[in-house]
Amino acid sequence: MKIGFIGLGNMATAMIGGIIQKGIFKPEEIIGSNRSEEGLQKAKTRFQIVTATTNVEIAKQAEIVVLSVKPQFYEAVISEIKGVVNANQIIISIAPGKTLQWLLNLFEKEMKIVRCMPNTPALVGEGCTGVCCNQFVNKSEIQEVLTILSGFGRASLVEEHMMDAVVGVSGSAPAYVFMFIEAMADEAVAAGMPRKQAYEFAAQTVLGSAKMVLETGRHPAELKDMVCSPGGTTIQAVRVLEERGFRSAVIEAMDACIEKSRSM
């Protein structure tokens, strides 16, 4: 079996790196195409994958085809390949806002289509991907897709109406977390800590805190309370965050993100 990538940008190469590392596909079972020759050769050198000069080659050779181009190029790419793909192939889309029905309409025939929303931590094997499928994808194929998408982090099935929420809580969310890390580091620097060390402390704290949520199964509020000793330093920081509308700001920002995703 072969998996093909139309587009070899950051997200595609993160996916390729993960599935090779996990042994889900061998390099010779992966074929990729890219608009720029430089990007094509870079992926070939890095992963030793097979490369193609046209998108049609990918569509003809791969049982699973990942559309990993920017959303504005989807119509052109699908128009290019729709005549050579068949109902036995699985098409995976990573474009925000492009529904299963929208994609199916472009193919103008019955196709197995999977819509997913990975995020940039896939680049370090810690991605989080929401996944939904149309009615033509059977249960064993869904599991196969989840295995592939778990090669670079966690992957979970969601109802399609939740995909815009996935964009808000996962797809776009690394940006919010990076801003939080940067802000914490800035204040540590202001208090005298060297910049590099400040980033290490802030980033490791976010990593460890997230791991506690995932591995203990405890409610985040319970974990927060464990840190807040009576009359201590942490509760004073929490008080200021609440006073400045920290949680409200996050909620409102995510709401804006989700609404934008719905309108795309």
C-alpha positions as YAML, in Angstrom:
chain: A
units: angstrom
residues:
- id: 1
  name: MET
  ca: [0.00, 0.00, 0.00]
- id: 2
  name: LYS
  ca: [1.14, 3.54, -0.76]
- id: 3
  name: ILE
  ca: [0.22, 6.87, 0.81]
- id: 4
  name: GLY
  ca: [0.60, 10.02, -1.27]
- id: 5
  name: PHE
  ca: [1.00, 13.64, -0.23]
- id: 6
  name: ILE
  ca: [0.00, 16.43, -2.57]
- id: 7
  name: GLY
  ca: [1.94, 19.28, -1.00]
- id: 8
  name: LEU
  ca: [5.05, 18.84, 1.14]
- id: 9
  name: GLY
  ca: [4.90, 21.79, 3.52]
- id: 10
  name: ASN
  ca: [5.46, 21.78, 7.28]
- id: 11
  name: MET
  ca: [2.35, 19.82, 8.18]
- id: 12
  name: ALA
  ca: [2.88, 17.19, 5.49]
- id: 13
  name: THR
  ca: [6.52, 16.67, 6.46]
- id: 14
  name: ALA
  ca: [5.53, 16.43, 10.14]
- id: 15
  name: MET
  ca: [3.04, 13.72, 9.22]
- id: 16
  name: ILE
  ca: [5.58, 11.90, 7.06]
- id: 17
  name: GLY
  ca: [8.24, 12.01, 9.77]
- id: 18
  name: GLY
  ca: [5.81, 10.61, 12.33]
- id: 19
  name: ILE
  ca: [4.49, 7.74, 10.24]
- id: 20
  name: ILE
  ca: [8.00, 6.69, 9.22]
- id: 21
  name: GLN
  ca: [9.25, 6.85, 12.80]
- id: 22
  name: LYS
  ca: [6.32, 4.74, 14.01]
- id: 23
  name: GLY
  ca: [6.85, 2.24, 11.17]
- id: 24
  name: ILE
  ca: [3.34, 2.78, 9.80]
- id: 25
  name: PHE
  ca: [4.74, 3.23, 6.28]
- id: 26
  name: LYS
  ca: [8.23, 2.69, 4.91]
- id: 27
  name: PRO
  ca: [9.83, 5.59, 2.98]
- id: 28
  name: GLU
  ca: [9.45, 3.70, -0.30]
- id: 29
  name: GLU
  ca: [5.69, 3.42, 0.37]
- id: 30
  name: ILE
  ca: [5.31, 7.21, 0.56]
- id: 31
  name: ILE
  ca: [5.06, 9.34, -2.56]
- id: 32
  name: GLY
  ca: [4.92, 13.13, -2.60]
- id: 33
  name: SER
  ca: [4.51, 16.05, -4.98]
- id: 34
  name: ASN
  ca: [5.10, 19.74, -4.41]
- id: 35
  name: ARG
  ca: [4.77, 23.00, -6.34]
- id: 36
  name: SER
  ca: [8.36, 23.96, -5.67]
- id: 37
  name: GLU
  ca: [11.23, 21.74, -6.77]
- id: 38
  name: GLU
  ca: [13.23, 22.87, -3.75]
- id: 39
  name: GLY
  ca: [10.55, 21.61, -1.33]
- id: 40
  name: LEU
  ca: [10.28, 18.35, -3.25]
- id: 41
  name: GLN
  ca: [13.99, 17.64, -3.11]
- id: 42
  name: LYS
  ca: [14.19, 18.67, 0.53]
- id: 43
  name: ALA
  ca: [11.54, 16.09, 1.49]
- id: 44
  name: LYS
  ca: [13.20, 13.43, -0.67]
- id: 45
  name: THR
  ca: [16.60, 14.01, 0.93]
- id: 46
  name: ARG
  ca: [15.24, 14.15, 4.46]
- id: 47
  name: PHE
  ca: [12.93, 11.13, 4.34]
- id: 48
  name: GLN
  ca: [14.07, 9.14, 1.29]
- id: 49
  name: ILE
  ca: [10.50, 9.06, 0.01]
- id: 50
  name: VAL
  ca: [9.47, 8.62, -3.62]
- id: 51
  name: THR
  ca: [8.71, 11.88, -5.40]
- id: 52
  name: ALA
  ca: [6.42, 12.69, -8.33]
- id: 53
  name: THR
  ca: [6.48, 15.56, -10.77]
- id: 54
  name: THR
  ca: [2.67, 15.83, -11.01]
- id: 55
  name: ASN
  ca: [-0.30, 15.52, -8.68]
- id: 56
  name: VAL
  ca: [-1.91, 13.10, -11.13]
- id: 57
  name: GLU
  ca: [0.93, 10.63, -10.50]
- id: 58
  name: ILE
  ca: [0.10, 10.70, -6.79]
- id: 59
  name: ALA
  ca: [-3.60, 10.14, -7.49]
- id: 60
  name: LYS
  ca: [-2.83, 7.17, -9.75]
- id: 61
  name: GLN
  ca: [-0.35, 5.41, -7.47]
- id: 62
  name: ALA
  ca: [-1.51, 5.98, -3.87]
- id: 63
  name: GLU
  ca: [-4.35, 4.15, -2.14]
- id: 64
  name: ILE
  ca: [-4.47, 6.98, 0.41]
- id: 65
  name: VAL
  ca: [-4.11, 10.55, -0.88]
- id: 66
  name: VAL
  ca: [-3.46, 13.41, 1.54]
- id: 67
  name: LEU
  ca: [-4.41, 16.85, 0.27]
- id: 68
  name: SER
  ca: [-1.87, 18.95, 2.16]
- id: 69
  name: VAL
  ca: [-1.93, 22.13, 0.11]
- id: 70
  name: LYS
  ca: [-3.30, 25.47, 1.29]
- id: 71
  name: PRO
  ca: [-7.14, 25.69, 1.30]
- id: 72
  name: GLN
  ca: [-7.21, 28.16, -1.61]
- id: 73
  name: PHE
  ca: [-5.62, 25.55, -3.88]
- id: 74
  name: TYR
  ca: [-8.07, 22.73, -3.12]
- id: 75
  name: GLU
  ca: [-10.43, 23.39, -6.01]
- id: 76
  name: ALA
  ca: [-7.61, 23.45, -8.55]
- id: 77
  name: VAL
  ca: [-5.96, 20.30, -7.18]
- id: 78
  name: ILE
  ca: [-9.19, 18.31, -7.00]
- id: 79
  name: SER
  ca: [-10.12, 19.43, -10.51]
- id: 80
  name: GLU
  ca: [-6.74, 18.10, -11.63]
- id: 81
  name: ILE
  ca: [-7.01, 14.65, -10.00]
- id: 82
  name: LYS
  ca: [-10.74, 13.88, -9.93]
- id: 83
  name: GLY
  ca: [-10.64, 12.11, -13.28]
- id: 84
  name: VAL
  ca: [-8.08, 9.53, -12.14]
- id: 85
  name: VAL
  ca: [-9.08, 8.79, -8.53]
- id: 86
  name: ASN
  ca: [-11.54, 6.00, -7.80]
- id: 87
  name: ALA
  ca: [-14.04, 4.99, -5.13]
- id: 88
  name: ASN
  ca: [-11.58, 2.59, -3.46]
- id: 89
  name: GLN
  ca: [-9.10, 5.30, -2.58]
- id: 90
  name: ILE
  ca: [-9.19, 7.33, 0.64]
- id: 91
  name: ILE
  ca: [-8.83, 11.09, 0.36]
- id: 92
  name: ILE
  ca: [-7.59, 12.88, 3.49]
- id: 93
  name: SER
  ca: [-8.11, 16.66, 3.74]
- id: 94
  name: ILE
  ca: [-6.35, 18.88, 6.27]
- id: 95
  name: ALA
  ca: [-8.02, 22.14, 5.19]
- id: 96
  name: PRO
  ca: [-10.00, 24.11, 7.81]
- id: 97
  name: GLY
  ca: [-13.54, 25.06, 6.90]
- id: 98
  name: LYS
  ca: [-13.84, 22.69, 3.93]
- id: 99
  name: THR
  ca: [-16.69, 20.30, 4.72]
- id: 100
  name: LEU
  ca: [-17.00, 16.67, 3.67]
- id: 101
  name: GLN
  ca: [-19.91, 17.57, 1.40]
- id: 102
  name: TRP
  ca: [-17.98, 20.46, -0.18]
- id: 103
  name: LEU
  ca: [-15.11, 18.13, -0.94]
- id: 104
  name: LEU
  ca: [-17.41, 15.40, -2.27]
- id: 105
  name: ASN
  ca: [-19.14, 17.89, -4.56]
- id: 106
  name: LEU
  ca: [-15.80, 18.82, -6.11]
- id: 107
  name: PHE
  ca: [-15.00, 15.19, -6.89]
- id: 108
  name: GLU
  ca: [-18.46, 14.80, -8.49]
- id: 109
  name: LYS
  ca: [-18.65, 11.09, -7.60]
- id: 110
  name: GLU
  ca: [-18.70, 8.77, -4.61]
- id: 111
  name: MET
  ca: [-15.37, 8.98, -2.77]
- id: 112
  name: LYS
  ca: [-14.08, 7.95, 0.64]
- id: 113
  name: ILE
  ca: [-13.24, 11.29, 2.25]
- id: 114
  name: VAL
  ca: [-11.66, 11.98, 5.63]
- id: 115
  name: ARG
  ca: [-11.48, 15.48, 7.03]
- id: 116
  name: CYS
  ca: [-8.92, 16.15, 9.74]
- id: 117
  name: MET
  ca: [-7.39, 19.08, 11.58]
- id: 118
  name: PRO
  ca: [-3.85, 18.46, 12.87]
- id: 119
  name: ASN
  ca: [-1.78, 21.10, 14.64]
- id: 120
  name: THR
  ca: [1.84, 22.23, 14.54]
- id: 121
  name: PRO
  ca: [3.07, 20.21, 17.58]
- id: 122
  name: ALA
  ca: [2.91, 17.34, 15.07]
- id: 123
  name: LEU
  ca: [6.37, 18.64, 14.11]
- id: 124
  name: VAL
  ca: [7.70, 17.20, 17.39]
- id: 125
  name: GLY
  ca: [5.43, 14.13, 17.50]
- id: 126
  name: GLU
  ca: [2.94, 15.71, 19.92]
- id: 127
  name: GLY
  ca: [0.15, 16.73, 17.58]
- id: 128
  name: CYS
  ca: [-3.56, 16.60, 18.32]
- id: 129
  name: THR
  ca: [-5.83, 15.79, 15.39]
- id: 130
  name: GLY
  ca: [-9.62, 15.85, 15.12]
- id: 131
  name: VAL
  ca: [-10.99, 13.44, 12.50]
- id: 132
  name: CYS
  ca: [-14.34, 12.92, 10.77]
- id: 133
  name: CYS
  ca: [-15.28, 10.77, 7.78]
- id: 134
  name: ASN
  ca: [-18.06, 10.60, 5.23]
- id: 135
  name: GLN
  ca: [-20.46, 7.66, 4.81]
- id: 136
  name: PHE
  ca: [-18.28, 5.85, 2.29]
- id: 137
  name: VAL
  ca: [-15.42, 5.18, 4.75]
- id: 138
  name: ASN
  ca: [-15.92, 1.85, 6.55]
- id: 139
  name: LYS
  ca: [-14.92, 1.01, 10.14]
- id: 140
  name: SER
  ca: [-11.66, -0.74, 9.29]
- id: 141
  name: GLU
  ca: [-10.63, 2.18, 7.08]
- id: 142
  name: ILE
  ca: [-11.42, 4.62, 9.87]
- id: 143
  name: GLN
  ca: [-9.11, 2.68, 12.19]
- id: 144
  name: GLU
  ca: [-6.43, 2.64, 9.52]
- id: 145
  name: VAL
  ca: [-6.66, 6.42, 9.17]
- id: 146
  name: LEU
  ca: [-6.57, 6.93, 12.94]
- id: 147
  name: THR
  ca: [-3.43, 4.77, 13.12]
- id: 148
  name: ILE
  ca: [-1.77, 6.94, 10.46]
- id: 149
  name: LEU
  ca: [-2.79, 10.19, 12.14]
- id: 150
  name: SER
  ca: [-1.63, 8.88, 15.53]
- id: 151
  name: GLY
  ca: [1.86, 8.57, 14.08]
- id: 152
  name: PHE
  ca: [2.58, 12.17, 15.06]
- id: 153
  name: GLY
  ca: [0.49, 12.56, 18.24]
- id: 154
  name: ARG
  ca: [-3.08, 11.90, 19.34]
- id: 155
  name: ALA
  ca: [-5.99, 11.48, 16.93]
- id: 156
  name: SER
  ca: [-9.66, 11.33, 17.88]
- id: 157
  name: LEU
  ca: [-12.92, 10.93, 15.97]
- id: 158
  name: VAL
  ca: [-15.33, 13.83, 16.30]
- id: 159
  name: GLU
  ca: [-18.66, 14.72, 14.71]
- id: 160
  name: GLU
  ca: [-18.19, 17.03, 11.75]
- id: 161
  name: HIS
  ca: [-20.12, 19.85, 13.41]
- id: 162
  name: MET
  ca: [-17.35, 19.88, 16.07]
- id: 163
  name: MET
  ca: [-14.52, 20.46, 13.58]
- id: 164
  name: ASP
  ca: [-14.64, 24.24, 13.95]
- id: 165
  name: ALA
  ca: [-14.29, 23.78, 17.71]
- id: 166
  name: VAL
  ca: [-11.29, 21.54, 17.02]
- id: 167
  name: VAL
  ca: [-9.73, 24.45, 15.12]
- id: 168
  name: GLY
  ca: [-10.24, 26.69, 18.18]
- id: 169
  name: VAL
  ca: [-9.09, 24.29, 20.88]
- id: 170
  name: SER
  ca: [-6.33, 22.52, 18.96]
- id: 171
  name: GLY
  ca: [-5.56, 23.67, 15.42]
- id: 172
  name: SER
  ca: [-4.97, 27.33, 16.25]
- id: 173
  name: ALA
  ca: [-4.36, 26.90, 19.97]
- id: 174
  name: PRO
  ca: [-0.56, 26.45, 19.89]
- id: 175
  name: ALA
  ca: [-0.37, 30.18, 19.10]
- id: 176
  name: TYR
  ca: [-2.15, 31.04, 22.36]
- id: 177
  name: VAL
  ca: [0.15, 28.73, 24.30]
- id: 178
  name: PHE
  ca: [3.26, 30.23, 22.70]
- id: 179
  name: MET
  ca: [2.04, 33.70, 23.70]
- id: 180
  name: PHE
  ca: [1.52, 32.47, 27.28]
- id: 181
  name: ILE
  ca: [5.03, 30.98, 27.39]
- id: 182
  name: GLU
  ca: [6.49, 34.19, 25.97]
- id: 183
  name: ALA
  ca: [4.66, 36.34, 28.54]
- id: 184
  name: MET
  ca: [5.81, 34.15, 31.45]
- id: 185
  name: ALA
  ca: [9.38, 34.24, 30.17]
- id: 186
  name: ASP
  ca: [9.29, 38.02, 29.74]
- id: 187
  name: GLU
  ca: [8.39, 38.52, 33.39]
- id: 188
  name: ALA
  ca: [11.05, 36.02, 34.49]
- id: 189
  name: VAL
  ca: [13.58, 38.06, 32.49]
- id: 190
  name: ALA
  ca: [12.29, 41.22, 34.15]
- id: 191
  name: ALA
  ca: [12.93, 39.52, 37.49]
- id: 192
  name: GLY
  ca: [16.54, 38.80, 36.49]
- id: 193
  name: MET
  ca: [16.51, 35.37, 34.84]
- id: 194
  name: PRO
  ca: [18.51, 34.89, 31.59]
- id: 195
  name: ARG
  ca: [16.26, 34.78, 28.50]
- id: 196
  name: LYS
  ca: [17.15, 31.24, 27.39]
- id: 197
  name: GLN
  ca: [16.62, 29.83, 30.86]
- id: 198
  name: ALA
  ca: [13.34, 31.72, 31.20]
- id: 199
  name: TYR
  ca: [11.98, 30.08, 28.04]
- id: 200
  name: GLU
  ca: [13.11, 26.66, 29.27]
- id: 201
  name: PHE
  ca: [11.39, 27.10, 32.63]
- id: 202
  name: ALA
  ca: [8.18, 28.44, 31.10]
- id: 203
  name: ALA
  ca: [7.98, 25.82, 28.32]
- id: 204
  name: GLN
  ca: [8.78, 22.89, 30.62]
- id: 205
  name: THR
  ca: [6.14, 24.07, 33.08]
- id: 206
  name: VAL
  ca: [3.49, 24.13, 30.34]
- id: 207
  name: LEU
  ca: [4.62, 20.68, 29.11]
- id: 208
  name: GLY
  ca: [4.57, 19.17, 32.59]
- id: 209
  name: SER
  ca: [1.22, 20.72, 33.48]
- id: 210
  name: ALA
  ca: [-0.38, 19.40, 30.28]
- id: 211
  name: LYS
  ca: [1.03, 15.95, 31.00]
- id: 212
  name: MET
  ca: [-0.53, 16.02, 34.48]
- id: 213
  name: VAL
  ca: [-3.96, 16.72, 32.97]
- id: 214
  name: LEU
  ca: [-3.61, 13.89, 30.43]
- id: 215
  name: GLU
  ca: [-2.05, 11.28, 32.70]
- id: 216
  name: THR
  ca: [-3.76, 11.83, 36.06]
- id: 217
  name: GLY
  ca: [-7.29, 12.21, 34.68]
- id: 218
  name: ARG
  ca: [-7.94, 14.87, 37.32]
- id: 219
  name: HIS
  ca: [-9.98, 17.99, 36.59]
- id: 220
  name: PRO
  ca: [-7.76, 21.00, 35.77]
- id: 221
  name: ALA
  ca: [-9.42, 22.95, 38.59]
- id: 222
  name: GLU
  ca: [-8.43, 20.23, 41.06]
- id: 223
  name: LEU
  ca: [-4.83, 20.33, 39.85]
- id: 224
  name: LYS
  ca: [-4.86, 24.13, 40.14]
- id: 225
  name: ASP
  ca: [-6.13, 23.89, 43.71]
- id: 226
  name: MET
  ca: [-3.25, 21.53, 44.56]
- id: 227
  name: VAL
  ca: [-0.79, 24.33, 43.76]
- id: 228
  name: CYS
  ca: [-2.70, 27.07, 45.59]
- id: 229
  name: SER
  ca: [-1.60, 26.89, 49.22]
- id: 230
  name: PRO
  ca: [-3.59, 29.05, 51.68]
- id: 231
  name: GLY
  ca: [-2.08, 32.51, 51.85]
- id: 232
  name: GLY
  ca: [0.62, 31.48, 49.37]
- id: 233
  name: THR
  ca: [2.15, 32.92, 46.22]
- id: 234
  name: THR
  ca: [0.13, 30.99, 43.65]
- id: 235
  name: ILE
  ca: [-3.30, 32.09, 44.83]
- id: 236
  name: GLN
  ca: [-2.17, 35.69, 44.54]
- id: 237
  name: ALA
  ca: [-1.18, 35.12, 40.91]
- id: 238
  name: VAL
  ca: [-4.51, 33.37, 40.26]
- id: 239
  name: ARG
  ca: [-6.37, 36.30, 41.84]
- id: 240
  name: VAL
  ca: [-4.68, 38.76, 39.46]
- id: 241
  name: LEU
  ca: [-5.37, 36.54, 36.43]
- id: 242
  name: GLU
  ca: [-9.05, 36.37, 37.38]
- id: 243
  name: GLU
  ca: [-9.12, 40.12, 38.02]
- id: 244
  name: ARG
  ca: [-7.68, 40.78, 34.54]
- id: 245
  name: GLY
  ca: [-10.17, 38.46, 32.83]
- id: 246
  name: PHE
  ca: [-7.71, 35.71, 31.89]
- id: 247
  name: ARG
  ca: [-10.24, 32.94, 31.31]
- id: 248
  name: SER
  ca: [-12.73, 35.27, 29.66]
- id: 249
  name: ALA
  ca: [-10.03, 36.48, 27.23]
- id: 250
  name: VAL
  ca: [-9.19, 32.89, 26.27]
- id: 251
  name: ILE
  ca: [-12.86, 32.03, 25.76]
- id: 252
  name: GLU
  ca: [-13.51, 35.12, 23.65]
- id: 253
  name: ALA
  ca: [-10.38, 34.53, 21.56]
- id: 254
  name: MET
  ca: [-11.41, 30.93, 20.87]
- id: 255
  name: ASP
  ca: [-14.92, 32.07, 19.97]
- id: 256
  name: ALA
  ca: [-13.47, 34.47, 17.37]
- id: 257
  name: CYS
  ca: [-11.29, 31.68, 16.00]
- id: 258
  name: ILE
  ca: [-14.22, 29.25, 15.73]
- id: 259
  name: GLU
  ca: [-16.43, 31.80, 14.03]
- id: 260
  name: LYS
  ca: [-13.70, 32.54, 11.50]
- id: 261
  name: SER
  ca: [-13.33, 28.80, 10.79]
- id: 262
  name: ARG
  ca: [-17.08, 28.50, 10.22]
- id: 263
  name: SER
  ca: [-16.99, 31.30, 7.66]
- id: 264
  name: MET
  ca: [-14.13, 29.89, 5.58]
...
